[in-house]
């Protein structure tokens, strides 16, 4: 399935996912995440949402990788509102927002730019400093996205 996703053959990968379930070998979260990553790279939020629903309908809870992949897909689709809602949904579900989540959101704010993006970044930086500590915060502050964001904020 990963080979199909890496080749951009997302429909074929989806068919394999369905065939796994039909053959009595239900896909796990990792299998869903592989296909989700393909839709994220393709910036296809509609397909991402449908796949998340299928995954949850199969009784699987999204992992931290799932949430970060979704946030990244929304940022790639330049839908920062959806990315923020997804991160909030992840936090509500008990997932810990991590350096990957915040770096991806920062990247989205940098893409938006302007005064609105700057105000949002100031709030996000304060949230990150409150929720991240130690190595996480050091890595985040050293990231290229953080440096770009600091110029806007």
N, C-alpha and C positions, 0 to 999 in steps of 0.2 A: 504494500500500500504506500509506503514512504517513497518508493521509486516512482510511483504514479504521481504523487504530490510533487516531488522534486522536478518531474518532467512537465508539470503544469497540467496534468491530465486528471483534474479534480473529479470529473464525472466518473471516470473509471475507478478512482479511489473510493468514491461514494458507493459505487456498485459492489466493490469488494467488501466494504463495511457491512452492507446489507446482506451479502452472501454469507459472511461470517455468522451473522445472527440466524439466518435461515438454516445454516448447517449445524446449529446447536452449539456454536462457539461464540457466545455473545461478546462483542467488542468491549474492551475495558476503557477507562478514562484515557489511557495513553493512546489507544487507537483513535479515539475521537479527537484528541489533541493534535495528532499528526494531520488529519484532514482539516481541522480548524486552522492550523498554521498555514496551510495552503490558501484557504479563503482569506486569512488575514493578510498574507503577502499580496494577494490579488485585490485587496481593499474591497472586499465584497461583504458588507455588513448584513445584508439580507440573508445570505447563505450562512453566515456565522450565527445569526440569531436562530435560524431554523435548526442548525446542527446542535446548538446548545439545548434547544427544546427537546430534540430527539434524545440527546444524551440524558437529560434529566428525566424524560419520559421512560427511559430504560432503567431508571432507579439509580443512576450514577450521579454523585455529587461532583461539581467542578473542583478541580485542584487549583493550587496557586498558579501553575503553568497555564491552565485553562483561562483563568481570569486575566493574567498578563497577556496572553495571546489575543484575547478579545479586546483589551484596552489598546494593544498595538494595532489591531485591525481597524478600530475606529479612528485612531490617530492617522493611520495611512489613508483612510477615506476622508480625512480632514473634517471629521465630525467630532469635535472636541466635547460637545455637550454629551454625546453618547458615551464617549470615553470616560468622562467624569461620572456619569450615572452608573456605568459598569463598575468603576472602582468603588463607588459607594455601595453598590449591590454586593460586591465581593466582601467589603468590610462588614456589611450587615449579615452576610452569610458566615462570618467568623474567619474569613481568610485574612491573613496578615498582609497589609500592603508593604511591599519591600522595595529595595533599591531599583529593581527592574520596573516596578509599577510607576514609581515616582519619576524615574529617568524618562520613561515613555511619555508620561503626562507632560513633563517639562518640554520634551521635544515637540509635543503638540502645541503648547503655549508659545514656544519660539516660532513655530510655523504661523500662528495667528498674528503674533507681533502686535505692535501698536499699543496704545494706552490701555485698552481693555485687557489685552494679554499681560501687560505689565502689572496691573492691579491684581489679576488672578494669580500671577506668579508670586507676588509678595505674600498673599494668603497661603499659597501652597508651600512656599519655603518655610513659613512659620509652622504650618501643620507638620511638615517633614521633620523639622528640628524638634518638635514636641514628641513625635512618634518614633523617630529613628535615633539610635544612639551608637556610640562606638564606631566600629569599622564601617557599618552601613552609612553613617553620616559622612565619614571621611571619604569613602568611595564616591558618594553622591556629590559632595562638594568638589571633588576633583574631576568630575565628568565634564565632557565637552558641552553637553546640554546645559548643565548648571552654569558654566562660564558664559554661554550665550544668553541664558535666561537672566543672569545678573546684569547684563548690559541693557536689557529691556526694562527690568524692574526698577 
